[in-house]
Amino acid sequence: MQTFTYTARDLKTGANVSAEIEAQDEKAAAKVLFDRGLSPLEIKIKQQGGLGRLRNRVTSKQKVIFSRQLSTLMNAGLPLIQSLSSVRDQTSNKAFKDIVSKIINDIEAGSSLAEALGKFPKLFDEVYVSLITAGEASGTLDTSLERLANRQEHDAEIVSKVRGALVYPLVVLLVLAAVLIFMLVAVLPQVKNIYKELPGAHLPFITSWLLALSSVVTKFWWIALILIAVGGYGLRRWLKTPGGREAADKLKLRMWPVSPLYTKLYMARFSRTAATLVTSGVPLIKMLETSAKAVDNVHVAESIKKAAEQVRGGKALSESLRGDPYFLDLVPNMISIGEQAGALDSILGKVADYYEKEVDTQVKSISTIIEPVLMILVGVIALIIVAAVLLPIYSLVGKNITI
């Protein structure tokens, strides 16, 4: 059951009524309202709060399980509706359960599975829908679902490795910033209190500078929080604009040391998606158009779209990609071999395997580079703080000042 908010007109009084109602779907909610003597003007699914949305968010793992279970049940000979019902009953996520119920209703009303899934583009992307369409057309829906589950698992694994490589240094930097703020706010002011009563004591420049910074942090911390919040919100909004997305995607391809990692990630993602689509019988042009949306980088996607236009004009795919600044040379070279041998799907699969291993190697490489850099940074900051605390002591000893 789902919770809906509605606005309806009371047929007896003519007054508008707004309230909530629980029903299986919008049609069922409208029927209940008519039975109550209300004419619905608007019916919407009730928006949940932040914790509710987080709890009911459909994860990548749940989508993989959905594809895998549906493939297994259909391969065992169960009809589509019965297979979907079984998968729905085994799902603990309420939001996902409601989505599967809507898919079942659409199929019972005459829609194909691909059409029903296409109504949820945030959950089932174009690659997913294209593979389902090809599977339904060829009568190999169970095989297409299995390929989808394999692709999702590969993609989730590779993204997890990339995030791990990028999250580690961020966590270290956040901890380092927290320690530095604690030293500025809690420790260094004590040094000032100790030495301000001593006659002839002059704090070294580094101590005075850090104490001034400490004073600013203590008095104006709220301004810093506002600036961080506004800056973070503005950056997030900007990244959602076409210009912000283009700039961020270009930075991923240009910024050392992560640019080689992202380049190989996009090669692996393109090759894996293309291999899955070609194996399922999706036409080459459609495969390229779909793969362009799957790579998740506007510049690489634009290169794939340009290649699709050249292929539409009669040029070989390998030649269309050759020399492109966003594609590594191995990709068109291997595609050329696949075209000549008539085994494009298997060659693309091997390219995907190769670059997925390369991403793993690159992640380890970045970790090897970042760890000593972070250690040096931590050491420098620790040295500055220790110097700010100890130098006043040595200066007092040198001047033979007594307390």
Secondary structure, 3 states (H helix, E strand, C coil): CEEEEEEEEECCCCCEEEEEEEECCHHHHHHHHHHCCEEEEEEEECCCCHHHHHHCCCCHHHHHHHHHHHHHHHHCCCCHHHHHHHHHHHCCCHHHHHHHHHHHHHHHCCCCHHHHHCCCCCCCCHHHHHHHHHHHHHCCHHHHHHHHHHHHHHHHHHHHHHHHHHHHHHHHHHHHHHHHHHHHHHHHHHHHHHHCCCCCCCCCHHHHHHHHHHHHHHHHHHHHHHHHHHHHHHHHHHHCCHHHHHHHHHHHHHCCCCHHHHHHHHHHHHHHHHHHHHHCCCCHHHHHHHHHHHCCCHHHHHHHHHHHHHHHCCCCHHHHHCCCCCCCCHHHHHHHHHHHHCCHHHHHHHHHHHHHHHHHHHHHHHHHHHHHHHHHHHHHHHHHHHHHHHHHHHHHHHHCCCC
